[in-house]
Amino acid sequence: MIGGVAIPGFNPVEVYETVIAHRAPDLARRPRPESVRALLDWAGEPLATAEVALVMQTGADDAREQLLRAGATERPAGADAYWS
């Protein structure tokens, strides 16, 4: 791998943010979306409840409530769901 970066294993999101900040210091970080609807529109594909909670900086239960209030479509998967 020439000029690449390997981050083996499962790591907290902060590890990836640190690597990105070092590899592309001029890259602007997006602000947190104003709503879960804005997040789903931006993503363009279904997101897991945990992903929504992480981006919105809230807990899974709160993220689920916000998604339901926003009229998102829930697709059950395993122990949780994907939302669009």
Beta strands, then each sheet from edge to edge (+ up, - down):
strand 1: 47-48
strand 2: 74-77
strand 3: 80-83
sheet 1: 1+ 3- 2+
end
